Amino acid sequence: MPHARAGHVRWKTAVIFAILSAIGAYFGSFAGTLIPENQLLFLFSISMMSMAVRMSMPKKKQEEASAAGEQVNVWRAAVAIYMLFFNAEALNM
C-alpha cells in the first residue's frame, strides 16, 4: 500500500490489465478443456521458451527496430511453422 499511496501505481493501466486478465483467464480455462493435456503443456513450453529468448535479447533503438521489422516477421513465421509441425507430431502420440 505505501507504493500506491506514494503515487507509483498507474490505476488506469492496472484496471485495464485486471479486466483483460480476467477475460483471458475465462477463455483460457475454456480452451484448456478443449485441448488435450499433452498439447496444452507443449504449447505452454513453447510460449515460455519464446518469451525467454525474447527477454534475453537486448532492446533495440528506434532506428534499428524499424530496420529489423522484416526479420521479426520471419522469426514469427518460423516459430509458427515449428509449432504446427510439432503439434501435429503430438497428435500422433
N, C-alpha and C positions, 0 to 999 in steps of 0.2 A: 504493500500500500504506500509506503513512503515514496517509491518510484513514481507512482501515479500522482500522488499529491504534489510532487516536485514538477509536474507538468511534462514528464518524459513519455507519456503514453499518447499515441495518436488514436483517439477514440473512434473517429470515423473509420479509419482503416481497420481497427480492431473489430468493430461491429460488422463491417463487410466481410472480413475474414471469418468471423464466427458463423455468420449466416451461410456463406458459401461452403464452409467446412461441414456444417450440419446437413446441407443438401447433398454434398458429396458423400458423406457417411451413409446417408439413407440409400442413395443409388448404388454405392459400393457394396453395402450389405445385401442388396437385392441381386446385384451381379454376382456376388460371391456364392449365392445359392444356385446360380445357373451354370457356373464354370466348375469343372472338376477340380478337386483339391490339388492334384499334381500340376495342372496347368496354371492355377492361380499362384502357387508357390513359385513356379518357373517365371511367370510374368513379373512377380514381385522382385525376384532376384535380379532379373534383367533391369528393372527400373532402378533398383538400388545401385547396381554396378554402373549404369549410365550416369546416375547422379554423382557417384563418387568420382568418376572420370571428369565430369564437367566441373566439379568443385575443386579438383586438383589442378585444373588449368588456370594459368594467370589471366587476370582480366585484361582486356584489350582496350586501347584508346579508341575514340570515336572514329577516327580515320581508318584505323586498322580493322575495326569491326565492320564497317561498311564494305571494305575490300574483301573481307573474309566471309561475307554473306553467302556466296555461292558454295564455299567449302562446307559451311554448316548444313546447307540443304543436301549436299552429297552425303555427309555423315549421317543425317537423319534417315535418308533413303537406305543406306547400308544397314543401319540398325533395324529398320522396319523389315527389310528382307531377311536379316538374320533371325529376327523374332518369328517371322512367319515360317521359315524353314524348320526351326527347332520346335515350334508349336505343332507343326504337322508331324514331326517325329514323336512328340509326346503323345499324340493321339494314337499312334500305333503301339504304344506300350501295353 
